[in-house]
Amino acid sequence: MIQPIILFDDRDFRQKSYSTGRLLRSLDSFECLYLPDQGWITLQKNNFGKAEKNNSNKVDFSDFEKYSIIMIHNSSLKEVRNAFVHHCRSRQRPAKLVLFSGGIPQSSFHDEGDFQLLEINSGLFYHDNLISFLETVEKHGPENVDLREIQFGPKWEIDVCLQIKHKAIRLQLAGKNTSPFANEFKALVSNIRRTGWDEYSTLIHEIRASDLQHDEALFRNWIAQIVQVSEQLIYSKMYSL
């Protein structure tokens, strides 16, 4: 079986110190996961270091080309981090990328459809949610998974709905003056579009953000519908697990 996922951690002790006992016992059992030895990892880090020393953006990442999902310790990339992210994004088949580090204080998720980037603290990464994610990969394939399952677990879709609902309620409580919340409003529209869920898409298909910002009644009605749809989705997804 071709292993579609690589977990690249250049420090043995980190995995052992952060992981739950269940995760440590399970990692070797996943056929979808490649755990390279320290010799191969050192070889790659030397490659990264040469590019850094020569101040070059031309780095050979070909050894990572066959992996659909790449999980790599952020600091191991050093100065070639941006080049590595670009490589994963611009491949003919973009790779989903997880950057983990103890120095990442708050998780962030970036979604461009085929390309996803999750930045997450090592303590949250080496969690039982990773088991759930790997199980989903083995069941559905690497193309049909979402990196947010690593962050939120198998109920990640509920968390997305809750975030959308809470942001909508915040806008609902803004009163008549919604202009200070323009950026939040745009972020909400963007988050809804990225879900790709039919229940949301029908609400935003024919409406533009500029229309809502200039029509108070339309804006209020739209926000109320977002809250209602989010509640319905949360209920349905809770009982479909």
SULBELMO-V871032 format. One record per backbone hydrogen bond with DSSP energy under -0.5 kcal/mol. NH is the residue of the N-H (numbers start at 1). CO is the residue of the C=O. If there is no record, write none. Layout:
BEGIN
NH CO
NH CO
END
This chain:
BEGIN
4 2
5 32
6 69
7 34
8 6
8 71
9 7
14 11
15 11
16 12
17 13
18 14
19 15
24 20
25 21
26 22
27 23
29 26
30 27
31 29
33 30
34 5
35 33
36 34
41 37
42 38
43 39
44 40
45 41
46 42
47 43
48 44
49 45
50 46
51 47
52 48
53 49
54 50
55 52
56 51
59 57
61 59
64 61
65 62
67 64
68 4
69 4
70 96
71 6
71 69
72 70
72 98
73 8
74 100
76 73
77 73
77 74
78 75
80 77
81 78
84 80
85 81
86 82
87 83
88 84
89 85
90 86
91 87
94 92
95 88
96 68
97 116
98 70
99 118
100 72
100 98
101 120
104 101
105 103
108 119
110 117
112 115
114 112
117 110
118 97
119 108
120 99
120 118
122 101
124 121
125 121
126 122
127 125
130 127
131 127
131 128
132 128
133 129
134 130
135 131
136 132
137 133
138 134
139 135
140 136
141 137
144 141
145 142
149 146
150 147
151 147
152 148
153 149
156 153
158 155
159 155
160 156
161 157
162 158
163 159
164 160
165 161
166 162
167 163
168 164
169 165
170 166
171 167
172 168
173 169
174 171
175 172
178 176
181 178
182 179
185 181
186 182
187 183
188 184
189 185
190 186
191 187
192 188
193 189
194 190
195 191
195 192
196 192
196 193
200 197
201 197
202 198
203 200
204 200
205 201
212 208
213 209
214 210
214 211
215 211
215 212
219 215
220 216
221 217
222 218
223 219
224 220
225 221
226 222
227 223
228 224
229 225
230 226
231 227
232 228
233 229
234 230
235 231
236 232
237 233
238 234
239 235
241 237
241 238
END
